[in-house]
Amino acid sequence: MTTTALTPREVLRSTGASWDSVSRRGPRSINADAVAAVCDPSTGRIACVVADGVGDHLLAARAARACVAVAARVGARAGARAAILAAQTELLREFPQPEADSVLVVAVLPASDQPDGPCDIAWVGDCRAYRWNGRVLQQITTDHTVAEFWRARGRRPDPRMDHMVTTSTRTTRPSDIGHAATGSSGGRLLLCTDGVHRRLGIATIKSTLADNATAGLAADALVDNALRMGGTDNATALIAEGRPPVAGLDSDLLETHR
């Protein structure tokens, strides 16, 4: 796994937020997951990104690394959706090979002078974002998979369809990018690859976020549990946290677009 720490953690903490991430290789030949975080000095916003390279080969890992680096920089300045479009432009420029591809999720936290401002989130593929506000855990994203496509239409998909994505950084159209905004920046925000969320139920994710004192401990527990539960993929979790969550305050979803 490549962690691109484009902004030092102490700089992020000075804005009132902090983040940590953990990634481990599962029974694969290479860990093609990547993470990055950036705080833009002009906007004061923080962009966190998690990507999962498509495939078990070096090009997948390089694609994920390139995508998170660009998406974090652009996201902190111009927003989550712009981050994915910029990642696509860079991917197509740097890698002509069609097998160089990734899925990713981008979360842009508001500036410190707007602590209750919305968190801007965009995604392609099946990386997920969750928000825990001290009481409620909410899955913000909707998987872009063949299985989810059929579930939304009342059909029961074959299990293998959960691993077939309908959007990726390389192939997505602007209209296909998922987009959402949460109602509060407080609490913990979890970004993770499918190596985590396919092995852990929402109750386990909630208790892990609630019971661990730091973002790093929570991320480590999520990844460790996913692999111990028989995970067959790489597992990556990034947790960002701002001011302490307010008990009883719901983190409502303001807007969502698949």
Secondary structure by P-SEA (a helix, b strand, c coil): ccccccccaaaaaaacccccbbbbbcccccccbbbbbbbbccccbbbbbbbbcccccaaaaaaaaaaaaaaaaaaacccaaaaaaaaaaaaaaccccccccccbbbbbbccccccccbbbbbbccccbbbbbcccccccccccccaaaaaaaaccccccccccccccccccccccccccccccccccbbbbbcccccccccaaaaaaaaaccccaaaaaaaaaaaaaaaccccbbbbbbbbccccccccccccccccc
